[in-house]
Amino acid sequence: FGEGFAFLRTEPLLLTVIVMVGITNLLDAAFMTVLMPVWAKESGNGPSAIGLTGSAMGAAAVAGSLIAALAAHRLRRRLVFLGGFLLAGAPRFLILTVDAPPGVVLAVFAVSGFGAGFLNPVIGAVLIERVPRRLLGRVNALGDSLAWAGTPLGGLIAGAVVSSTGLVPVLLVCGAVYFLITSLAGLRPEWREMDRRTGKNVARWHPEKTAPHPNQEATS
């Protein structure tokens, strides 16, 4: 992974995306493994609420991904990416802090899923355009490893904190952190490069093309 690390150090945009996704993955793990089940029990909605909200979010995410594949290239990636994250994150946490009807909870989760559906297509396009082909596998694997590294801690931390402070304060703090991470990261100057179709370091990292040997025969 040495060369992948070396390349990432030259790409502040990719590093910022990886850090942001890593933090939000930790919060999502806390949400799904601890906060959502505790809410389902304390609110009286039961396990069926977990299944319904998950299905609503998943179906909407599929719809969002399809629309992203068809139309996202016509829009500014920075706005699509940050808007998707703002929809996908904080609203899910905050709606569980109030005694909202099940239909409202389902609607919020569907909107969150729709926003989440735009994220992976944008990340994939940015990676393909900014990372040299020969480094794409290494950089992608390294980015995934870093982005998911904190996930095992999400449930562990949430379980400990909920046991001592209760559900609502943890939901409020997690929702606030999610909102701050996804909004403040977008103010960093490197995010303007997301709308560029080619990374400035791609050419420098491409291997030199070598001319064929004069005696080498062409093969079909």
C-alpha angles and dihedrals in degrees: 000000000000095000091044091055090047091053094046090054088063093050111067091174094058092044091052092049091050093050092047093048090047093055094044091048089055090051091047090052090052090048097050100039101039118001099050096047092046090050091049090053099043095044093049093235091118132199092316089069090058091052095045095048092045091050093047091050093046095049092048090048090056090051091049092050092051092050090046091053091051104038113009092091088066092056133068107272094213092058093042093049097046092041091051092051093048090053095042098051129034100030092064092055096043097048090060091058092068131058093253122168115258091249092057091048090051091049092051092049090049091052090048091051091049090054092046090055091069096055106074095046090054093046091048093050092049092050094049093048099042103038121071112245094242090055098039096096094047095044092045093049092046092048092049091049093052094042093053098037095097097044096096089057095055098077093037094054094041092050093052095046096044090052091057104034107022134245105284098056090050092049091050094048093046092048091049092048091048091052094046094047094050096042102039092046088059091059093063113108095238090066089075087070092065090084092053111101095215131036117241092232099050096090093048091054098046112107117249114264112238123212116240118258111264091237095045112110120223115250126206 
